Amino acid sequence: MSEIVIENLSKNFTVKDGTVEALKNVNISIEKGDIYGIIGMSGAGKSTLVRCMNFLEQPTEGKVLIEGKSLGDYSKKELQKQRESIAMIFQHFNLLMQKSVLENVCFPLYIKKMKKRDARKKASELLEIVGLADKKNAFPAQLSGGQKQRVAIARALASDPKILLCDEATSALDPQTTSSILELLKDINKQFGITIVIITHQMSVVREICSHVAIMKEGEVVETGLVTNVFSHPKSKVARELIMRDTDVQSDEKLLATEDRIKHGECIRITFSENSAFEPVIANLVLTFEEPVNILKASTKNVGGVAKGDMILEFKKDSAKKEAMKAYLKEHGIEIEEAVDYVDT
């Protein structure tokens, strides 16, 4: 049984000018212990969706099932109890600025009526886990953004949750700090078996930490699957756009003959496999067929610990050799698909 199941979920908001459909018939299943990414551009509905997962926002239609039980069937008191098992961290940390780091982590424990001595002991253990044992007497204003997020994570863990919802939890952080926070979340997932749902607009976050992903656009889920499969074979236009924006290295290098420039030829996207990523296949292609190709975009990424390379290639217009060149690439372990949506017109 999946730990989280979203069934035919819709959410409407009434505004001055009418009704806004924030979510439209969303269906997602998340397995226990998974790290699941939900990604989309601004306004895609992903933050509304994650707030429906703990009923901070009640859906207009559809169901949210946690371990097979619908949140809509709970009484107000039962729902409050259920929320203890669904922790949440936010982009801007939401710490109590007038309280110390230790007291911030103790706060949910005090709400549960835990004795102060026991709460402080547990909070100290959690601060050790997130690497802030030496900051327990500091105040949030004295911490960096990454340290504040670590406090927020420790506080979220205080209620011993089964599920951790992360709403743009790394968006306010620099890339190096983001990586350290994602590494911490991976460690927590492994150590405690907590199911983690990551809401983000950054494909780099998804490929670094998530095993599965749902891609959203305008309130709808347009694609789901294993992260490695989505990167290798994106089916939706928005997935392709997100992947191409997630470029670690962009190359303007063009393998062009001096007097034979390429203009408006056919474009393909190629994906390097783990074995082919370090072979000079493109250079060998040009040498073999004695015909230039244009490298419009190129990147290499770590997807689930596997090297994945992407390139957008453009063949010479009306090339008589392009089908043979495609066959050559396939013979050398390169995956190919059309790239109409990747190239700016």
N, C-alpha and C positions, 0 to 999 in steps of 0.2 A: 504494500500500500504506500502511495506517495505521501510524504509528510504534509505538503501544501498542495491543494488543488483549487485552481480558480476555474469556475464553471460559468460560461455565458455572462460574464460580468460587464455591466454597463454602469456608468456614473454620469449624471447630468447635473449641471449647476444652473440655477435661475439667475439671470443677470438683468440689468435694466432694459436691454434691447431684445431679450428673449431667453432662449435656452442654449447652453453650451454643452455639447456632448464630449466630455473629457475622456471617457472610455467607451468603447463600442465592442460588445460581444467578445471579451477577452477570455481565452482559454489557455491555461498553463498548468503543468504538473512539475513539482519539484521534489526530488527524492531526498530522503533523510540523509544528512551528512554531506549533502552537495554544497558546492559554492556556485551559485547561479547568478548570472548577470542579466540585468534588464537595461537595455541601452536604447537611446534615441536622441534626436535633436531636441532643443528647447521647445516645449509645448507638445511633446509627443504623448504625454499622459503618464509617464513612468513614475513620477512622484505621487500622483493621485493613486496609481495602482498600489504602490507600496503602503500607502496610508489606509487603503482598503484591506490590506492583509492583516491588520490588527484592529480594524473597525474604528480607527480614528476618523475615517470617512466611511459612512455606511453606503453601500452600493444602491443604485436605483433599481437595478435588476441583477439577478444571478447570485451565485454563492461563493463563499470562501470557506473551504473545509481544511481544518487542521487535524491531522491524524483521523480523518474520516468524519469529523464532527463539524457541522456548519456553525460559524460564529453567529449567524442570524438567529439560531435557535436558543442561544443563551439569554438568561435574564441579565439585567444590568449588573447585578452583583457577581453573577457567574462569569460574565464577560470581563469584569475587572480582574477577577482571579486568573482567568485564562491569559490575560495580557502579561502577567508576570512571566510567562514562559516565552513571550515574544518581545525581546528587547529591541531597542532602536537607537541608532546613533545618527547624528546629523552633520551637515556641512559646517555649521558654525558652533558646534560643540555643546551649547546650552548649559554651560557650567554656572554654578552659583559663585559669583565673583567675590562675595564677602566671606566665603567659606574656604578653608584650607583644602588642599588636594585630598587629604585623608577624609575630611568631613563631606566632601562632594561624593566620594565613593560610598561613604556610610549612609548617605541620605535615603536611598531606597530600602536599606536595611532598617533604618529607624521607622520608616513608614510601615514596615512589616512587624513592628514592635519588638525587634531583636534588642537584647540588652546591649547597652553602650559598649561594654568591655568586649563582648563577642563580636559586635559589629566592627569595632576597630581592629580586632584580630583578623577578621576575614578581609577587611579592606586592605590591610597591610599585606596580606598574602596576594591579593589581586594586583596591588601596585608592584609587587615583586615580579609577577608574571608579565606585566606590561613594561617592565624596565624602569620604573619610577620610584623604587623604594627610597631613594635618597631625596625625593621631592615631596614627601608626604606632608611636611609642615609648610610648604610654599603655598602661595596663592596663585590663582589662574593668571593674573596680570604679570606674574614673574616667569611665566612659561612661554615657550615657543608654540607655534601652531601645531606642530607634530606632537609635542608633549601634552597639549590640551586635548588632542584627539585620543591620546593614550589614556588620559584620565577618563574621558567619556567612554572608552571601551571597557575600562576597569569597572566603571559604574554600571554599565550595561550588563556585565557579567555577574554583578552582585546578586541578582535575583535567580541565578542558576538557570538561565533561559535554555530552551531547546532550539530556538530560532533567533537569529540576529539579523535585523534589517538595517542596511546601511544606505542612507539617502544622501548621495553625492558626498560621501564622507571624506573624500580626498580632494575635492574640487578646489578647496581654499589653500592647498599645500603645494609646495614646489616639487618638481619631479623626484628628487632624491628622497625627500621626506615621504612622498607618496609611496615609493618603493618600500621604505621601511615599515610603513603602516600596513601595506598589503602583505608583507612578509609576516608581520605580527598576526594578522587575521588568518593567514594560512596555518600558522602554528597553533592558534586557538582552535581552528577547525579540526586539526589533527589531534590535539591533546584532549579536547572535550567532546568531539563529535557533533558540534553545533552546526546546524544547517544555516548557511549564510546567504543572504540575498543582497546583491550589490546593485544599487541604482546609480547609473553613471551616463555621461555623454562622451566618455573617453574610451575608445576602443583599446587603447594601450592598457587600461585597467582590466578590461575583460580578458585580454589575451594573457596577462600576467598571472591572474589568480583564478579565473572561472573555468569550470569544466563544461558547463552548458550556458547558453545564452538565448534570450528572447529579444528580438529587435522590434521596436515600436515606431509607428508613424501616425500622427494625427489620431491618437486614441486607440489604434488597432495594433495587434501583434501581426507583423507581416512575415516573420520568419523565426523559427526556433531550431535548436539542434546543438550538437557538440560544437564547442568553440573551434576545434581543429577543422571540422567539416565546413563550418560557416566561412572560415578564413580561406579554405582551399576552394570551396564551391559555393560562393554566395549566390542565392537565388533571387533576392530582391534588389531593386535599385538602391534603396537606402542602405542596405548592407554593403554594397559595393562602394557607395560614397563614403561611408564610415571607415571602411578598410583603407581606402586610398588617402583619406585624411590622416590616418595613423601611419605616417611615414617617418621612419627614423632617419633615412638617408634619401635625399632626392638627388637624382643625377641629371644634369643638363648635357652630359656627354652624348655625342651623336656619332655613330659609326657611319659616316657619310663620305662618299667619294667627293673630291674637291669640286668637280663640276657637275655632280649628279645628285642634287638635293631632292629629298622626298617631300611630296606635297599631297595631302589628302588621300593617302593610301589606306588600305584595310588595316584595322587595329585589332590586336589580340592581347588578352591578358595571359601571361604564363606564370605558373606556380612551380617553384623549385621544391623538389622533395628533399628529405633529410640527406639522401645520398648524393643528389645532384647539385646541392647548393654551392659547393666549393669547386665545381668543375667549370672551365672556361667555355661553356657551351655556345654562348652567343658569339664570342670571338671566332670559335671554330666554324660556326654556321656561316659567318661572313666569308671566311677564308675558303670554305668548301664550295660555296655557290657563287663566289665572286660578285656578290650583290649586296649593297648596303641595307641595313635596317635602322630605323630610328628608335632610340630608347626614350620614350616620352616621360616615363616615371619608373623609379626603381626603389626597392626597399628590402631590407632583411629584418625579420622579426623573430623573437622567441615566442612560440605559441605552445603552451603546455610543455615547455622543456625541449621542444623540437624546433630546429632551425627551419624557418619558412621564408622563402624569397618570392617577391612579387615583381613583375615588370610589365609595363605596357609597351608593346612593340608595334611599330607601324611599318608595313611593307611598302616598297616602292609602288607607286600608282600603276595599275595595269601590269603588275609583275607576272611574267609567265612561269616564274619559279616558286611562287609563294606556297602552292600546295605541296610541292616537294620539300620546301623548307619547313613547313608545318610537320610533315611526316618525319623529317630529320629530328626535330625537337622531341616529338613523341617517342621516337626510338631511343632517345637519350634521357628518358625518365621525366620529361617535362609535361605538365598538364596544361591544356590549352582551352580557352573559351573566348567567345567574342567579347569585345570591349567597347561597344558603342557608348555605354553609359559612363565610361571612365574618362573619356576624353572631352575636354572643353570644346564647344563648338564656337 
